[in-house]
Amino acid sequence: MRLFQNSALYPSYLPRLNQLAAGTQSFAERRRVFLDDRFGASHFLQPVLDGSPEAFFTNGDDEVLQRRWAREQGMSGEPTLEAILLAQIEHHATEVFYNLDPVRYPSAFVAKLPGCVKKALCWRAAPSGNADFTAYRAVLGNAPSILDIWRRNGCRVETFFPAHDPVMEEYGHGERPIDVAFAGGYSRHHRVRGRTLEQIAQLADRRNIVLCLDASRLTRLAESIIGRLLPLRQHRRPDAIAAIARPPVFGRASTN
């Protein structure tokens, strides 16, 4: 089975990747640096992590990475990222296309897939407005309420969970001075997460709590000097969270 897995980058992760991959020249080198950093690795399928010759992986929104592949393959002009991704799928003779970025590449993209693709699957565990995923064979996710949304929107859904990254076996064998650690996004959409983090942050006076938060642009604006003059109070993090929040960390980056 020839598997193609497409993923995506957080904009706030890109500076770290560019720094780590500064000395690379080829598509394969930059991709290897990304995979070695383990950002998002719990979502990557085993053949990708094993480097199987039948598996192909890319970040379809990484313009540096994708344009390197296009140049190496002799694509002329300035093809769009979508055109490059379609060319990669055809070049690989993909049979199963697994997409972690379906909002960028929805049903309209699936309709353009080459004939070699027998099944197209996608992962989505968040509300996505009016995005159309009905052309995918199934929408995968681990949040029942989100899967219900896609089911009501006419999609076939399947329960699927991220894996335990085997590289994590290298960590956690020494002292554990942190009582609670969380790394992830924070925005107005994360209502339940926000309430949970606020309860945890209130323990900071007697526990070592580490919250590495990737705040949304609106949250950052609301907490800026100018933003505090605007009616954006509902977008600011509660005081208990803001008092201990650290910048986001990705991949193998340390919180120290």
Secondary structure, DSSP 8 states (H G I E B T S, - for coil): --EEEEE---TTTHHHHHHHTTT--SHHHHHHHHHHHTTTGGGS-HHHHHT-TTEEEEETT-HHHHHHHHHHTT--S---HHHHHHHHHHHHT-SEEEES-TTTS-HHHHTT--TT--EEEEE--S--TT---TTSSEEEES-HHHHHHHHHTT--EEE------GGGGGSS-S----SEEEEEEESTT-HHHHHHHHHHHTTTTTS-EEEEEEE-HHHHHHTSTTGGGSS-GGGS--HHHHHHEE----TT----
